[in-house]
Amino acid sequence: MRTCHFIMRKKHLTGIVLLSSLCMVMHSCSIIRGLRADGQSGPHIYSFEHHAHDTITNGTQAFQFPYAEKQAVWIDTLHFFNQAPRYHNITLQKALAGKTDTQGILIIQNDSIVYEKCFGDISTDRLATIFSISKSITSLLCGIAVDDGFIKSVDDAVTDYLPELKKKDPMWQKLTIRHLLNMQSGLDFDDTYSLRIKHLKRLNAMAKLNYGHNLRKQIRQQKFRCAPGTEYRYESMTSQILGVVIERATGKRYADYLSEKVWRPLQMESPATINIDSHKHDLAHAFGGISTTMKDLAKLGRLYLNRGMWNGKRIVSEDWIRQSTEYDNDNHGYHFCWYNTSSIGAEKPLYPGFYAHGIRGQVLYVNPHNQLIMVRIGKHDNTYASIPYLFEQLSDSFSGELPRIGEKSK
């Protein structure tokens, strides 16, 4: 009996220790703020509505994609056979619905909308957070800053623009902008939303990134896991630092520079927003805080489809687009914050596309050969890489030189 009492007491004490550890970690308030704002599932596509944010203004003229006279209605009956993970003899809508909770799909070919489906409470004109697709937009801004001469070279050290970091770890002086663009920072930071006890320290760091009130302080506290440039490892702090570099180099707020160089020239139909850490510190969430509409997101795809040109005007250099989107399986298929399908272990397709990706399965896919832009916005995604791969396979069906995937149902 005394042995049993000791075991029960030990379990009770273990529980107290775990609970105490949880409370100590949560004492920073970032996790609590996140739980209050978004619950256990973390940020969602409408979180920006109750988050401090800046406005990315658009201009007075708007570009609108016209609807094609002939819509791609055949997509609704197209079946996929062993083309993507977890998809076998299934239609596109079924593949993107259910547990993935797709809210909207928009497909544009040859500058015209050929397919548009909205579910739930979204429309193609409603703002939704695109999460890590924001990283790809931050990369675009970096390319523009290089063209403008604010950033001399992507091989510049980060400390050339953030000299205060020289006083920290010597590794900071080895960290270059190219390392930030290619997720090779070597920083000891993990993207996790897990509430498991063993992940709480990592979760607290991610919660601070999403809900903390002073991101500059968090950046100064970062440690290195390995030397910059030695390995690829995806994590959001890297893109956040890139955003600070852009602001420091240009002397402009992220939202203002994005409005001036992208939102106005691309004739966006709606103003967008970007989350900030607080009104006091006003640092933009360059890693994942942009909220925009599906139609305006597609315009960013159109810019990349046209190699950096917009209606005859150069927005960013063609070389920047090439470095971002060229099919290359080095660095896990990730280049300047854009992916190709080698990043998910797929074989190189005959006509490869490229894509930007965010949590919850936000996807902007571009296929130059077929003049295609595909957008998917969703509340959840339990398939992760399957949606870009599905779009890559679907793009083959638009090519006159290739047979459609599978067959139409009779």
C-alpha positions as CSV (number, residue, x, y, z in Angstrom):
1,M,0.0,0.0,0.0
2,R,2.9,2.4,0.8
3,T,4.4,1.6,-2.6
4,C,1.1,2.4,-4.3
5,H,0.8,5.6,-2.4
6,F,4.3,6.6,-3.4
7,I,3.6,5.9,-7.1
8,M,0.4,7.9,-7.0
9,R,2.2,10.7,-5.2
10,K,5.0,10.6,-7.7
11,K,2.5,10.9,-10.6
12,H,0.7,13.7,-8.8
13,L,4.1,15.6,-8.3
14,T,5.0,15.0,-12.0
15,G,1.7,16.5,-13.0
16,I,2.3,19.5,-10.8
17,V,5.8,19.9,-12.3
18,L,4.4,19.7,-15.8
19,L,1.6,22.2,-15.0
20,S,4.1,24.5,-13.4
21,S,6.4,24.3,-16.4
22,L,3.4,25.1,-18.6
23,C,2.5,28.1,-16.5
24,M,6.1,29.4,-16.5
25,V,6.4,29.1,-20.3
26,M,3.0,30.8,-20.7
27,H,3.9,33.6,-18.3
28,S,5.2,35.5,-21.3
29,C,1.6,36.0,-22.3
30,S,2.2,35.3,-26.0
31,I,0.7,31.9,-25.9
32,I,-2.2,33.1,-23.8
33,R,-2.9,36.0,-26.3
34,G,-2.8,33.4,-29.1
35,L,-5.2,31.1,-27.4
36,R,-7.6,33.9,-26.6
37,A,-7.4,35.3,-30.1
38,D,-7.4,32.1,-32.2
39,G,-7.9,29.1,-29.9
40,Q,-5.7,26.0,-29.9
41,S,-5.7,25.7,-33.7
42,G,-3.6,28.9,-34.1
43,P,-4.0,31.8,-36.5
44,H,-6.7,31.5,-39.2
45,I,-7.5,33.4,-42.4
46,Y,-9.6,36.0,-40.6
47,S,-7.3,36.5,-37.6
48,F,-6.2,39.9,-39.0
49,E,-9.6,41.3,-38.1
50,H,-8.7,41.5,-34.4
51,H,-4.9,41.9,-34.9
52,A,-3.0,45.2,-35.0
53,H,-2.2,45.8,-38.6
54,D,-1.1,48.4,-41.2
55,T,-3.0,49.1,-44.5
56,I,-1.4,48.5,-47.8
57,T,-3.1,51.1,-50.0
58,N,-4.1,50.5,-53.6
59,G,-4.4,53.2,-56.3
60,T,-7.4,54.8,-58.0
61,Q,-7.3,52.5,-61.1
62,A,-8.0,48.8,-60.9
63,F,-7.0,46.0,-63.2
64,Q,-9.7,43.3,-63.4
65,F,-9.4,39.8,-64.9
66,P,-12.3,39.3,-67.3
67,Y,-14.3,36.1,-67.2
68,A,-13.5,33.8,-70.2
69,E,-16.5,33.2,-72.5
70,K,-15.9,29.5,-72.2
71,Q,-15.5,28.4,-68.6
72,A,-13.5,25.2,-67.8
73,V,-16.5,23.3,-66.5
74,W,-14.8,20.1,-67.4
75,I,-12.7,20.5,-64.2
76,D,-15.7,19.5,-62.1
77,T,-15.9,16.0,-63.7
78,L,-12.2,15.4,-64.1
79,H,-10.9,12.5,-62.1
80,F,-7.4,12.1,-60.7
81,F,-5.8,8.6,-60.7
82,N,-2.7,8.1,-58.6
83,Q,-1.4,11.6,-59.5
84,A,-1.0,13.1,-56.1
85,P,-0.6,11.7,-52.5
86,R,-3.9,10.6,-51.1
87,Y,-5.8,11.2,-54.3
88,H,-7.2,8.2,-56.3
89,N,-10.2,8.3,-58.6
90,I,-11.4,11.6,-57.1
91,T,-12.6,15.0,-58.5
92,L,-10.8,18.3,-57.8
93,Q,-13.6,19.6,-55.5
94,K,-13.6,16.4,-53.5
95,A,-9.8,16.5,-53.2
96,L,-9.9,20.1,-51.9
97,A,-13.0,19.8,-49.7
98,G,-13.7,17.7,-46.7
99,K,-11.0,17.9,-44.0
100,T,-9.0,20.4,-46.0
101,D,-11.8,22.9,-45.7
102,T,-11.2,24.7,-49.0
103,Q,-12.9,28.1,-49.1
104,G,-12.0,29.3,-52.6
105,I,-10.4,28.2,-55.9
106,L,-9.6,30.6,-58.7
107,I,-8.0,29.6,-62.0
108,I,-6.9,32.1,-64.6
109,Q,-5.6,31.2,-68.0
110,N,-4.4,33.7,-70.7
111,D,-5.4,36.6,-68.4
112,S,-9.1,35.4,-68.1
113,I,-10.9,33.7,-65.3
114,V,-11.8,30.2,-66.4
115,Y,-12.8,28.6,-63.1
116,E,-14.0,30.1,-59.9
117,K,-15.5,28.3,-56.9
118,C,-16.2,29.7,-53.4
119,F,-17.4,27.8,-50.4
120,G,-18.3,28.9,-46.9
121,D,-18.1,32.6,-46.1
122,I,-15.4,33.7,-48.5
123,S,-15.6,35.4,-51.9
124,T,-12.9,36.2,-54.4
125,D,-13.1,39.8,-53.2
126,R,-12.9,39.2,-49.4
127,L,-9.6,39.7,-47.6
128,A,-8.0,36.6,-46.1
129,T,-4.6,36.0,-44.6
130,I,-2.2,34.2,-46.9
131,F,0.3,33.4,-44.2
132,S,3.7,32.3,-45.6
133,I,2.8,33.4,-49.2
134,S,3.8,36.7,-47.5
135,K,7.4,35.4,-47.5
136,S,7.3,35.3,-51.3
137,I,6.0,38.9,-51.4
138,T,8.8,39.9,-49.0
139,S,11.2,38.3,-51.5
140,L,9.7,40.4,-54.3
141,L,10.2,43.5,-52.2
142,C,13.8,42.5,-51.6
143,G,14.3,42.2,-55.4
144,I,12.8,45.6,-56.0
145,A,15.0,47.1,-53.2
146,V,18.0,45.6,-55.1
147,D,16.8,47.2,-58.3
148,D,16.3,50.5,-56.6
149,G,19.9,50.4,-55.2
150,F,18.8,50.4,-51.6
151,I,20.3,46.9,-51.2
152,K,23.7,46.6,-53.0
153,S,23.7,42.8,-53.3
154,V,22.0,39.8,-51.9
155,D,25.4,38.6,-50.8
156,D,25.7,41.6,-48.4
157,A,25.9,40.7,-44.7
158,V,22.8,41.3,-42.7
159,T,24.9,43.4,-40.3
160,D,25.5,45.9,-43.1
161,Y,21.9,46.9,-42.6
162,L,21.4,45.9,-38.9
163,P,24.8,46.8,-37.4
164,E,23.4,46.5,-33.9
165,L,23.6,42.7,-34.3
166,K,27.4,42.8,-34.6
167,K,27.5,43.0,-30.8
168,K,25.7,39.7,-30.6
169,D,26.8,36.3,-31.8
170,P,29.7,36.5,-34.4
171,M,27.6,34.3,-36.7
172,W,25.4,37.4,-37.5
173,Q,28.3,38.8,-39.5
174,K,28.4,35.6,-41.6
175,L,24.6,35.8,-42.3
176,T,23.8,37.2,-45.8
177,I,20.6,38.3,-47.4
178,R,20.9,35.3,-49.8
179,H,20.8,33.0,-46.7
180,L,17.6,34.7,-45.6
181,L,16.0,34.3,-49.1
182,N,16.9,30.6,-49.3
183,M,16.2,29.6,-45.7
184,Q,19.8,28.9,-44.8
185,S,20.1,31.2,-41.9
186,G,21.3,28.6,-39.3
187,L,19.1,30.2,-36.7
188,D,17.8,28.0,-33.8
189,F,14.1,28.6,-34.5
190,D,11.3,26.2,-35.2
191,D,7.8,26.8,-36.6
192,T,5.5,24.9,-34.3
193,Y,1.9,25.2,-33.2
194,S,2.0,22.1,-31.0
195,L,0.7,22.4,-27.4
196,R,2.6,19.3,-26.3
197,I,4.8,19.9,-23.2
198,K,8.0,19.0,-25.0
199,H,7.3,21.6,-27.7
200,L,6.3,24.5,-25.4
201,K,9.6,26.3,-25.6
202,R,9.5,26.3,-29.3
203,L,5.8,27.1,-29.3
204,N,6.5,30.1,-27.1
205,A,9.0,31.5,-29.7
206,M,6.5,31.1,-32.5
207,A,3.7,32.6,-30.4
208,K,6.0,35.6,-29.7
209,L,6.5,35.9,-33.5
210,N,2.7,35.9,-34.1
211,Y,1.5,37.7,-31.0
212,G,4.5,39.4,-29.3
213,H,4.6,43.2,-29.0
214,N,8.3,43.7,-29.8
215,L,9.8,41.6,-32.6
216,R,13.0,43.6,-32.8
217,K,13.8,42.5,-29.3
218,Q,13.0,38.9,-30.2
219,I,15.4,39.1,-33.2
220,R,18.2,40.4,-31.0
221,Q,17.7,37.4,-28.7
222,Q,18.1,34.8,-31.5
223,K,20.7,32.1,-31.2
224,F,22.3,30.1,-34.0
225,R,22.0,26.3,-34.4
226,C,24.7,26.1,-37.1
227,A,26.8,28.4,-39.4
228,P,24.7,30.3,-42.0
229,G,24.7,28.8,-45.4
230,T,25.4,25.2,-44.3
231,E,21.9,23.8,-44.6
232,Y,18.4,24.4,-45.6
233,R,15.8,24.6,-42.8
234,Y,12.5,26.3,-43.2
235,E,11.5,28.7,-40.4
236,S,9.7,32.0,-40.2
237,M,12.2,34.1,-38.2
238,T,14.4,34.2,-41.3
239,S,11.9,36.0,-43.4
240,Q,11.0,38.3,-40.5
241,I,14.6,39.5,-40.4
242,L,14.5,40.0,-44.2
243,G,11.6,42.3,-43.7
244,V,13.5,44.4,-41.2
245,V,16.5,44.5,-43.5
246,I,14.2,45.9,-46.3
247,E,12.7,48.5,-44.0
248,R,16.1,49.6,-42.8
249,A,17.6,49.7,-46.3
250,T,14.8,51.6,-47.9
251,G,14.0,53.9,-44.9
252,K,10.3,53.1,-45.5
253,R,7.7,51.1,-43.6
254,Y,7.0,47.7,-45.2
255,A,3.3,48.6,-45.9
256,D,4.3,51.9,-47.6
257,Y,7.0,50.4,-49.8
258,L,4.8,47.5,-50.8
259,S,2.0,49.9,-51.7
260,E,4.3,52.2,-53.7
261,K,6.1,49.4,-55.6
262,V,3.5,46.7,-55.9
263,W,0.0,47.4,-54.9
264,R,-0.4,50.6,-56.8
265,P,1.5,49.6,-60.0
266,L,-0.3,46.3,-60.2
267,Q,-3.6,48.1,-60.0
268,M,-4.9,46.0,-57.1
269,E,-8.7,46.1,-56.7
270,S,-8.6,46.3,-52.9
271,P,-6.3,47.6,-50.2
272,A,-4.6,44.8,-48.2
273,T,-3.4,44.6,-44.7
274,I,-0.2,43.4,-42.9
275,N,-0.1,42.5,-39.3
276,I,2.3,44.4,-37.0
277,D,3.7,43.5,-33.6
278,S,2.1,46.5,-32.0
279,H,1.2,50.1,-32.7
280,K,4.1,51.2,-30.5
281,H,6.8,49.3,-32.3
282,D,5.0,49.1,-35.7
283,L,7.1,46.2,-37.2
284,A,5.4,44.4,-40.0
285,H,4.9,40.6,-40.0
286,A,7.0,40.0,-43.1
287,F,7.0,36.3,-42.5
288,G,3.2,35.7,-42.8
289,G,1.0,38.7,-42.0
290,I,-0.4,39.8,-45.3
291,S,-4.2,39.6,-45.9
292,T,-5.5,40.1,-49.5
293,T,-8.1,38.9,-51.9
294,M,-7.9,35.9,-54.2
295,K,-8.1,38.1,-57.3
296,D,-5.3,40.5,-56.1
297,L,-3.2,37.5,-55.1
298,A,-3.6,36.2,-58.6
299,K,-2.1,39.5,-59.9
300,L,1.1,38.7,-58.1
301,G,1.1,35.4,-60.0
302,R,0.6,37.4,-63.2
303,L,3.6,39.5,-62.5
304,Y,5.8,36.4,-62.1
305,L,4.2,34.8,-65.1
306,N,5.3,37.8,-67.2
307,R,8.9,37.8,-65.8
308,G,8.5,40.9,-63.7
309,M,6.6,43.0,-66.2
310,W,3.2,44.6,-65.7
311,N,1.4,45.9,-68.8
312,G,4.7,47.0,-70.4
313,K,6.2,48.4,-67.2
314,R,9.2,46.7,-65.4
315,I,8.3,46.1,-61.7
316,V,11.2,43.8,-60.8
317,S,14.2,42.5,-62.8
318,E,13.8,39.5,-65.0
319,D,16.9,38.0,-63.3
320,W,15.2,38.1,-59.9
321,I,12.2,36.2,-61.3
322,R,14.5,33.7,-62.9
323,Q,16.4,33.1,-59.7
324,S,13.1,32.7,-57.8
325,T,11.3,30.4,-60.2
326,E,13.8,28.4,-62.3
327,Y,13.3,24.7,-61.9
328,D,16.2,23.5,-59.8
329,N,16.2,20.8,-57.1
330,D,19.1,22.3,-55.2
331,N,18.2,23.6,-51.8
332,H,15.2,21.3,-51.6
333,G,13.5,23.1,-54.5
334,Y,13.2,26.4,-52.5
335,H,14.7,29.5,-54.1
336,F,14.1,33.1,-53.0
337,C,11.0,32.1,-51.0
338,W,9.4,30.2,-53.9
339,Y,9.0,26.4,-54.4
340,N,9.0,24.0,-57.3
341,T,7.6,20.5,-56.9
342,S,11.0,18.9,-56.3
343,S,10.5,20.4,-52.8
344,I,7.9,17.6,-52.2
345,G,9.9,14.8,-53.9
346,A,8.0,14.9,-57.2
347,E,9.6,14.1,-60.5
348,K,10.2,17.0,-62.8
349,P,7.1,17.5,-65.0
350,L,7.3,18.2,-68.7
351,Y,6.1,21.7,-68.2
352,P,7.0,22.7,-64.6
353,G,5.3,25.5,-62.6
354,F,6.3,27.1,-59.4
355,Y,4.3,28.1,-56.3
356,A,4.1,30.1,-53.0
357,H,2.7,28.3,-50.0
358,G,1.3,29.1,-46.6
359,I,-0.1,27.2,-43.6
360,R,-3.7,26.1,-43.9
361,G,-2.9,25.3,-47.5
362,Q,-2.9,28.8,-49.0
363,V,-1.4,28.3,-52.5
364,L,-0.5,30.6,-55.4
365,Y,0.6,28.4,-58.3
366,V,2.0,29.7,-61.7
367,N,2.6,27.7,-64.8
368,P,4.2,29.8,-67.6
369,H,4.0,27.2,-70.4
370,N,0.2,26.9,-70.0
371,Q,-0.3,30.6,-69.0
372,L,-2.0,29.5,-65.8
373,I,-2.4,31.1,-62.4
374,M,-4.1,29.0,-59.7
375,V,-5.1,30.2,-56.2
376,R,-6.5,28.2,-53.3
377,I,-7.6,29.7,-50.0
378,G,-8.6,27.4,-47.1
379,K,-9.2,27.3,-43.4
380,H,-7.4,24.0,-42.9
381,D,-5.2,21.6,-44.8
382,N,-4.2,18.2,-43.5
383,T,-2.5,17.2,-46.8
384,Y,0.2,20.0,-46.8
385,A,2.1,19.5,-50.1
386,S,-0.6,17.7,-52.0
387,I,-2.4,20.9,-53.2
388,P,0.5,22.4,-55.1
389,Y,1.2,18.9,-56.6
390,L,-2.5,18.6,-57.5
391,F,-2.3,22.0,-59.3
392,E,0.9,20.9,-61.1
393,Q,-0.9,17.9,-62.4
394,L,-4.1,19.8,-63.2
395,S,-2.1,22.3,-65.3
396,D,-1.2,19.4,-67.7
397,S,-4.9,19.2,-68.5
398,F,-4.9,22.7,-69.9
399,S,-2.1,21.9,-72.4
400,G,-3.1,21.0,-75.9
401,E,-0.1,18.8,-76.2
402,L,-0.9,16.6,-73.2
403,P,-3.8,14.3,-72.4
404,R,-6.0,15.2,-69.5
405,I,-5.4,13.4,-66.2
406,G,-7.5,10.3,-65.8
407,E,-10.8,10.6,-67.5
408,K,-14.1,12.3,-67.2
409,S,-16.8,10.6,-65.4
410,K,-19.6,9.4,-67.6
